[in-house]
């Protein structure tokens, strides 16, 4: 097989539906288990492979695999999709038939590496759906530390809960990508919520909250409540989660620090005997999130104020226009009002967004409506196609360009009392945006040169399209009647 050959790994859904008789609720349980089993793999320092019996009961199919982050792997190759005849691996048969964890047998040797193999039945609603093969690489085994012993004991408790059908917790699904992991910090509690062991990372996280002493021997819920000044000592939710009584997540904030907790109650023999608390210091993460929120709010407020200021300028210009005796002066001020208004529309849209991008179709429609007020009832303005999402750097000058082109078409394309249509068409072509503004008016004067001639509005269009947006601009007779302005703008680079 060449280095460039793609290997298609089948999904759990495909394998289960193709090879087994499990129903959708059983499959959902397996998905829930697999979403959580990185925890079991890391606590066990072991690889996990989930085997499910086939419909005819003669084979097992491996539907999922997990490697540990805390130790060396036992499987260099992917196992998902492998089929194994029943009888070849007696420990799988025993775990499936007897519904118990099987640890008997000598280590297996794989490529000169000794591997301890265990089988854990996966139970749901009294039925064994499949078996987890837990494979531990013994090549690096050494005298375990207190941390490793705590890991292994916790892994044993979770394995017994899986075999009993009491883990995972269906009512408390968590986002594993955002939840604390074993290596982030781990605390083991007894049945009363008193700390039996705290990993160095866990202790450091609590020191960040202001804890001056050790955690061992103290009730974690009470200590956590005391370190959170915004909460009372009787805050039941915090005390319950930090005390390990509920399979939930929470955050504790105090002394300028923030830690995220996830509690996993342990009941390996059906009785609550303690809890596992995973935690991580998220102080810097939350600080950056708050800075981003503050920055976004500031940017939106700036756009809002700019929009208000522009509307004030437009109102003053409109007021001044009403006082003008000169028709040309009044028309010039009204054109200025529309130019300022088009920019205000963009800033109003930006003030409502979390980023510096806008859906330009809405802006184009508002510009069309604003400019159409020049000739109410005579000329119909409409849009065809989609501009899509544009950055503020493109949206602001483009709104002015549209304003000028529409204003020019309505003022110069149609005489007094004449009726007609102006259409704005937009089309995205890869990294470019094509725009055409057509009218069915009187058309261009003879020998008209759009690159040199024209009024102030066309000069503004050329400057913005070519100079600021890096695009092209042309103005030609329309196919049947009137005038067509063609623009092409780059959207990338």
ZIJOBEL-V86760 format. One line per field, one symbol per residue. phi: phi as a letter, one per 40 degrees, with the letter a starting at -180 (. if undefined). psi: psi as a letter, one per 20 degrees, with the letter a starting at -180 (. if undefined). burial: I if it has 9 or more other C-alpha atoms within 8 Angstrom, else O. Layout:
# ZIJOBEL-V86760
phi->???
psi->???
burial->???
This chain:
# ZIJOBEL-V86760
phi->.cccccbcccccdcccccbbbccccccccccccccbcddcccccfbcbbcbbccdcgcabbcbaaabccbaccbbcccbcgcbbcchcbdccccccccgbcbbchcdcbbfgbcbcbbbbcbbafgbccabccbbbcccbcaccccccccdcccccccccccccgbaccccbcbcccbccbdcciabbbcccgcccabcdccccccccchccbccdgbcccccccccbccbccccccccccccgcbcababbbafgbbbbbbcbcbacbgbcbiabbcaacbdcccccccccccccccccccccccdcccccccccccccccccccccccccccccdccccccccccccccbbcbcbbccdccccccdccccccbcgbbcbabbgbcgcbccccccccccdcdccccccccbcbcdgcbibbbbbbacbgcbbcbbbbbbccgcccfcbccbchccdcccdccccccccgbbbabbccdbagbbbbbbbcbbg
psi->prhjpppopqrggggghhirjqahhghhghggghhiihggghhikqqppoppqrhijirqppiqqpqqiirqqiohqpipiqppqphhnhhggghghikrppjrqrqqpolkpppppqpoqoqpliqohappooopojhjproqrhghggghghhgghghhghijjpaohimqqohhiqqrgihppppqahijpphqpqghghhghhhijpiarhpiqohgggghhinhiqqhjohgghgghijipmrqrqppqkjqpqpqopnqpmhkipojaqpoqqqokghghghghgggggghgghhghghgggghhggggghgghhhiphpgggghghhghghghhhhhgghgghiirirlqqoigggghhgghghiihmpigppprqpaphapqrhhhgghhhhggggggggghhiiprpiqqaqppopqppncjqppppoqqkbiaqqqkpoiigrrahghggggggggggikaqpqorqrggqbqpppqppqiq.
burial->OOOOOOOOOOOOOOIIIOIIOIOOOIIOIOOIIIOIIIIIIIIIIIIIIIIIIIOOOOIIIIIIIIIIOOOIIIOOOOIIIOOOOIOOOOIIIIIIOOIIIIOOOOOOOOOOIIIIIIIIIIIIOOOIIIIIIIIIIIOOOOOOOOIOIIIIOIIOIIIIIIIIIOIIOOOOOOOOOOIIIIOIIIIIIIIOIIIIIIIOIIIOIIIIIIIOOOIIOOIIIIIIIIIIIOOIOOIOOIIIIIIIIIIIIIOIIIOOIIIIIIIIIIIIOOOIIIIIIIIIIIIOOIOOOOOOOOOIOOIIIIIIOIIIOIIOIIIOIIOIIOOIOOOOIIIOIIOIIIIIIIIIIIIIIIIOIOOOIIIIIOIIIIIIIOIIOOOOOIIIIIIOOIIOOIIIOIIIIIIIIIIIIIIIIIIOIIOOOOOIIIIIIIIIOOOIIIIIIIIIIIIIOOOOOIOOOIOOIIIIIIIIIIIOIIIIIIIIIIOOIIIIIIIIIIOOO
